[in-house]
Amino acid sequence: MDGIHDLGGMQSFGPIRREVGEPVFHEEWEGRLYAMRMATRLQNPGNLRPHIERMAPGQYLNSSYYEKWLHAWTQILVQNGVLTEEELRDREAALAADTGTPLPRREDPHQARQALERLRQPQPLQRAATSQPRFRVGDLVQTRHFHPPGHTRLPRYARGRQGAVVKFYGFHDYPDEDAAPRVQPLYAVRFAARELWGESAELDSAVYLDIWENYLE
């Protein structure tokens, strides 16, 4: 979908400041949230990105990485019936009223080991071929110019642009919400920077994007 999350190519947001020696988690709650995501088994776990992309622009821009995770994860828990909106509101109100109350904690070494085993288990990304790929390395292609209502991995700045296929990755899960088939060929496509950014781009630079077949014409 078109939203504030799609910042590629936008200007006036300032430089990206890298933190030297950045820790994996800045706060303890971030690690707890990551562990919850990894350890909780849901019938329909869904994906965090569509929920993050539906955040209000002001909330999105003023939220940290894991604050966005927290917003999305609570929405997924509500959708799966693990929590209700009322329970969330009541819990937030109780914590806000008494900030000194220690948070509940339950030690479960068995569950922790299971979560770590799942986390360390290799997850192959390639899927079995479901069709013949339409494009080959060297083919000239153009991306679709569309504005899907749901999640998509084709950024706005690359829609309706011409490039060349430089690599075929095989078949991978197609992430868009509106999508069929669910497995599609995936390509690396090279775009001249000036094709994307116009005269403001450096003359000899290029951008490489991984693009599913459904995005290409």
C-alpha positions in Angstrom: 0.0 0.0 0.0 1.1 3.6 -0.4 1.9 5.0 3.1 4.4 6.8 5.2 6.4 3.6 5.7 7.5 3.7 2.0 10.2 6.3 2.5 12.5 5.2 -0.4 13.3 8.2 -2.6 11.6 10.7 -0.3 13.6 13.8 0.7 13.9 16.2 3.7 14.1 13.4 6.4 17.7 14.1 7.1 20.7 11.7 7.2 20.6 8.2 8.5 22.7 8.3 11.7 24.4 5.0 12.5 25.0 4.2 16.2 28.6 3.0 16.8 28.6 -0.2 18.9 24.8 -0.5 18.6 23.5 -3.2 21.0 21.1 -5.9 19.8 18.4 -4.5 22.1 18.4 -1.0 23.6 15.9 -1.9 26.4 15.1 -5.2 28.1 11.5 -5.1 26.9 12.7 -5.2 23.3 14.3 -8.6 23.9 11.2 -9.8 25.7 9.1 -8.8 22.8 11.4 -10.6 20.3 11.2 -13.7 22.5 7.4 -13.6 22.6 7.3 -13.4 18.8 9.6 -16.4 18.5 8.1 -18.5 21.3 4.4 -18.0 20.8 2.7 -20.5 18.5 -0.4 -19.2 16.7 -2.7 -20.9 14.2 -2.4 -17.8 12.0 0.8 -15.9 13.0 0.5 -13.5 10.1 3.2 -11.0 9.2 4.2 -7.9 11.1 4.6 -5.6 8.1 1.0 -5.1 7.0 0.0 -4.0 10.6 3.0 -1.7 10.8 2.2 -0.1 7.4 -1.4 0.7 8.7 0.0 2.7 11.6 -1.0 6.4 11.6 1.8 8.5 10.0 2.5 10.4 13.2 2.7 7.2 15.2 4.9 5.5 12.7 7.4 8.3 12.4 7.6 8.7 16.2 7.9 5.0 17.0 11.2 3.0 17.4 11.8 -0.2 15.5 10.5 -2.4 18.3 7.6 -0.1 19.2 6.4 -0.8 15.7 6.8 -4.5 16.4 4.8 -4.1 19.6 2.0 -2.4 17.8 1.8 -5.2 15.1 2.3 -8.1 17.5 -0.6 -7.0 19.8 -2.8 -6.7 16.7 -1.9 -10.2 15.7 -2.6 -11.6 19.2 -6.1 -9.9 19.1 -6.8 -11.4 15.7 -5.9 -14.8 17.0 -8.1 -14.5 20.1 -5.2 -14.6 22.5 -6.1 -11.1 23.8 -9.0 -8.7 23.5 -8.9 -5.0 23.0 -10.5 -4.5 26.4 -7.8 -6.6 28.1 -5.1 -4.6 26.4 -6.6 -1.3 27.5 -7.2 -2.5 31.1 -3.6 -3.7 31.3 -2.2 -0.5 29.9 -4.3 1.6 32.4 -3.2 -0.6 35.4 0.5 -0.3 34.5 0.2 3.5 33.9 -1.5 3.9 37.3 1.2 2.0 39.2 4.6 2.2 37.4 6.4 0.6 40.4 4.7 -2.8 40.3 7.1 -5.4 39.0 6.1 -7.1 35.8 5.1 -10.8 36.1 7.7 -13.3 35.1 7.6 -17.0 34.6 10.6 -19.2 34.1 10.1 -22.0 31.6 13.4 -23.6 30.6 11.7 -26.2 28.4 9.8 -23.5 26.4 13.0 -21.4 26.1 14.9 -24.4 24.7 12.2 -25.1 22.2 12.1 -21.5 21.0 15.9 -21.5 20.6 15.8 -24.7 18.6 13.2 -23.2 16.3 15.2 -20.0 15.9 18.4 -21.9 15.0 16.7 -24.3 12.6 17.5 -23.5 9.0 14.6 -22.1 7.1 15.1 -22.6 3.3 13.7 -19.7 1.3 13.5 -21.4 -2.1 10.3 -23.2 -3.0 9.5 -25.9 -5.6 8.9 -24.5 -9.1 5.3 -24.0 -9.9 5.7 -22.7 -13.5 8.2 -21.6 -16.1 9.8 -18.3 -15.4 8.8 -15.6 -17.9 12.1 -13.8 -17.9 15.8 -14.6 -18.4 19.0 -12.9 -17.4 19.6 -10.0 -19.8 15.9 -9.4 -20.5 14.7 -5.8 -20.5 11.7 -5.4 -18.2 9.4 -2.7 -16.9 7.8 -2.7 -13.4 4.1 -2.3 -13.0 2.7 1.1 -12.2 0.1 0.2 -9.6 -1.2 1.2 -6.1 -2.2 -1.9 -4.2 -4.5 -1.4 -1.2 -2.5 -4.0 0.8 1.1 -4.9 1.6 3.6 -4.9 -1.3 7.4 -5.2 -1.7 7.6 -3.0 -4.8 8.5 0.6 -3.6 6.8 3.6 -5.2 10.0 5.0 -6.6 10.5 1.9 -8.7 7.0 1.6 -10.2 6.7 2.0 -13.9 10.5 2.0 -14.4 12.7 0.1 -16.9 15.5 -2.2 -15.9 17.3 -5.4 -16.8 17.2 -8.8 -15.2 20.7 -9.7 -13.9 19.9 -12.8 -11.8 17.2 -15.4 -11.3 16.8 -16.6 -7.7 14.4 -19.4 -8.2 10.9 -19.6 -6.8 10.0 -17.8 -3.5 7.0 -17.0 -1.4 5.1 -14.0 -2.8 4.4 -11.6 0.1 1.6 -9.4 -1.2 -1.7 -9.7 0.5 -3.8 -9.7 -2.6 -1.8 -12.3 -4.2 -2.1 -15.5 -6.3 -0.1 -17.5 -6.9 1.6 -17.6 -3.6 4.9 -18.8 -5.0 6.5 -16.9 -7.9 9.9 -16.5 -9.6 12.1 -13.9 -8.0 14.7 -11.8 -10.0 17.4 -9.3 -9.3 16.8 -6.3 -11.6 19.3 -3.5 -12.3 18.0 0.1 -12.7 20.1 3.0 -13.8 19.9 5.5 -11.0 18.7 8.2 -13.4 15.8 6.0 -14.5 14.7 6.2 -10.9 15.8 9.6 -9.6 16.1 11.7 -12.8 18.9 14.3 -13.2 19.5 14.5 -9.5 21.1 11.0 -9.5 24.7 10.3 -10.2 25.4 9.5 -13.8 27.0 6.1 -13.6 25.2 4.7 -10.5 22.7 1.9 -10.4 20.2 0.4 -8.0 19.5 -3.4 -7.8 16.1 -4.6 -6.5 14.9 -8.1 -5.9 11.5 -8.3 -7.7 8.8 -10.9 -7.9 7.5 -11.8 -11.4 4.1 -10.4 -10.7 5.7 -6.9 -10.5 7.2 -7.1 -14.0 6.0 -6.5 -17.5 
